[in-house]
Structures are given as structure tokens and as C-alpha cells.
Amino acid sequence: MPHRSRLDAPGVLQHVMARGIERRKIFWDDKDRSSFLERLAILLEETQTQCYAWALIPNHFHILLRTGTTPLSKVMRRLMTGYAVTFNIRHRRAGHLFQNRYKSVVCEEDPYLLELIRYIHLNPLRAKIVEDLKALDKYPWSGHSTILGRRKNPLIPALEKEVPSAEGGLSLAEKTIEDVLLYFGETFKVGRRRYRVFVEKGIKQGRREDLQGGGLIRSAGGDTSVLSPKRKEDRELSDQRVLGSGGFVGAVLQESERLLEKKYKPKRPIEELIEVVAGRLDLKPKLICSGSRQQKYSEARSLVAWLAVEETGHSAAEVARFLGISRMGVQKAVIRGREFGRHEVSLER
């Protein structure tokens, strides 16, 4: 059966897994694991992709990501290809390291975010790499110990000069840990204590087949009746690439189709987008690219970045060269532009 195209859209939660070819080890020692996490850390910050959970097992890995404006496929290609090249050189081997494509499942956030964080972080315990929860609390190759504050966060980029911190002086990895702990308490101390209790309760649940893939049957805990209710109008939409309710599946498929159409339709030149924004905001087009720090021109650049990347399919690199800012600057500008752009600017002629 041919592979179905992956689903992707900015801001969605994705459970990503990849195995070694023929189930062989992809991590031979701690140096391999550190190399993988260092590469992942830089990519996450550079592309503004959040990682809520991760676990490295000798022959595979799990990561729970929320994509930014950079498609998941680009993030994973850079991560896996770069790591494989480094691994092969270090171990003097040749050929493929990973088994086929990585697997990704789009997940509905409200019912699954915390469940997946727990499920992924318990992987080393289920795989018998660690003996018990106390050992997992200090295990360095899972995000669990990082959330508890027992280990330094390896997803904070080490080269701050190459990868600037996010707004407020915190890296995106630090901000993500804060976001997770806020689900459990108003302070770090309370949040960590309650988070650990939550993880401990998950040990008895075992492998959780309902969290290991997409599809409505998995979402319903194995209940096949959800696919064939008596009334046709009550049937839930289902897709094996999505873990969530029928309504969520429909929204993901609709957004994915919109992005696919945008990808293959002719792009409007960035110059034209600048003219649209300048006309709407009553500004001079040439000043938008001048590097002016005045708020009105900064907002205009954000709108141009959003229209160019998300609405017309230009790459962040193209926009960065045109506006004279860094690719990471474009990623942040797109996020700012998205917040007020839909109400300020229309591309309709």
C-alpha cells in the first residue's frame, strides 16, 4: 500500500517516531545521544518549534512537537539527515541509519497533550532501561528529568550567539517547560510535585495502545462502534494520521488541503506583498525594507513576512534576504504578523 502524504499545519501538535533500519541501534553511546539532542536543540530554536516531550531508546526515538511556521518535514529532514551523517562518520559506517520515513501523528491538544507527555517520558521504564520511577527521575535521555529540574535542559541551545534567546530572555525550550508545569500548578515546586504524581499513575497503564497511532478507534480507546452509529449524521470523521475527535480530524484535513493548494499555486512576488501592506497601512513601500525600528514599520514587516510565508508559500530564507533580517527573525515576524494580520490585510484583489 502506498504511503499517504503526511498532514501538517502551523501550530499543530505532532507525535513523531523514528526507528533504526532493521530495528538496529541508532544510539550506540552517550556521545551519540548528546549529538542528537544538540542538533535538535538548535533546530527547535531556529524554527521556533516546541518540544514538549522526548525519549531516546537505543533503536528509536519519540518526540512531541508543536510546529511553528517551518513545516515538520523540513525540521525532521534536517534533524535525521544531519544526525545520520555525523553518526556514520563517527562510527565509520555507510548506508541508511533510519528505517523508511519517520512516523508522525497529528494530535488533538486538549485530550492528548498531557497524556502523550506522560506516555513518551515513561518509554525508558517500559523498555526496562531504568528500573523504577526514582531512576527515571534522574535519567538524562528523557525529558522527564528535565521537567522535574533534576537535569539541565539539553534542548537549550549551547551557542547563544548563533541562536538568540526568545523574547523575555528565555529560550523556547525553557518557555515550553514552563508551559507544561503551569498545567499542574501555579509555581514550579507545586507543578513538579503534581506532574510526578501524574506520571507515577501512568505506570500501571502499560503500553497504552490508544496512544500509539492515529485513527478514531484509537481515540475512542478501541471502541469500533464510533465508526458505524445507526444514524449517518452521527458518524465521526476518521483518519489514521490523526489522533482526535471527528471535528478535529475535519479541521486538520481542511487546513492541510488549504496549505497543499497554496504550495502549488503561483506565488505572488514579495514586492507585490509589500505594496499591498504599504497601501493598507498608508506607508511608503521602500521604508518597510529600510530596517526602521519605528513600530509601524516593524508591524508592516511582520505582516509582509506572514503574507509571504503562510499565505503565499515563500520560504523564510527568501523573505529574510528580501527584508534584510535573519531567518529566525522572519519566523518571529510571521508569528507577530499572524496575530493581527487577518484583520488588517487581505490578499483579495
C-alpha positions, 0 to 999 in steps of 0.5 A: 500500500502506498504511503499517504502524504503526511498532514501538517499545519502551523501550530499543530501538535505532532507525535513523531517516531523514528526507528533504526533500519532493521530495528538496529541501534541508532544510539550506540553511546552517550556521545551519540545521544548528546549529538542528537539532542544538540542538533535538535536543540538548535533546530527547535530554536531556529524554527521556533518549534516546541518540544514538549516531550522526548525519549531516546531508546537505543533503536528509536526515538519519540518526540512531541512537537508543536510546529511553528511556521517551518513545516515538520518535514523540513525540521525532521529532514534536517534533524535525521539527515544531519544526525545520520551523517555525523553518526556514520562518520563517527562510527565509520559506517555507510548506508541508511541509519533510519528505517523508511520515513519517520512516523508522525501523528497529528494530535488533538491538544486538549485530550492528548497533550498531557497524556502523550507527555506522560506516555513518551517520558515513561518509554525508558521504564517500559523498555526496562532501561531504568528500573523504577520511577526514582531512576527515571527521575534522574535519567538524562535521555528523557525529558522527564528529568528535565521537567522535574529540574533534576537535569539541565535542559539539553534542548537549550541551545549551547551557542547563544550567539548563533541562536538568540534567546526568545523574547523575555530572555528565555529560550523556547525550550525553557518557555515550553517547560514552563508551559507544561508545569503551569498545567499542574500548578501555579509555581514550579515546586507545586507543578513538579510535585503534581506532574510526578504524581501524574506520571507515577499513575501512568505506570500501571497503564502499560503500553497504552495502545490508544496512544500509539497511532492515529485513527478514531478507534484509537481515540475512542480507546478501541471502541469500533462502534464510533465508526458505524452509529445507526444514524449517518449524521452521527458518524465521526470523521476518521483518519489514521494520521490523526489522533482526535475527535471527528471535528478535529480530524475535519479541521486538520484535513481542511487546513492541510488541503488549504496549505497543499493548494497554496504550495502549488499555486503561483506565488505572488512576488514579495514586492507585490506583498509589500505594496499591498501592506504599504497601501493598507497601512498608508506607508511608503513601500521602500521604508518597510525594507529600510530596517526602521525600528519605528513600530509601524514599520516593524508591524508592516514587516511582520505582516509582509513576512506572514503574507509571504510565508503562510499565505503565499508559500515563500520560504523564510530564507527568501523573505529574510534576504528580501527584508534584510533580517535573519531567518529566525527573525522572519519566523518571529515576524510571521508569528507577530504578523499572524496575530493581527494580520487577518484583520488588517490585510487581505490578499483579495484583489 
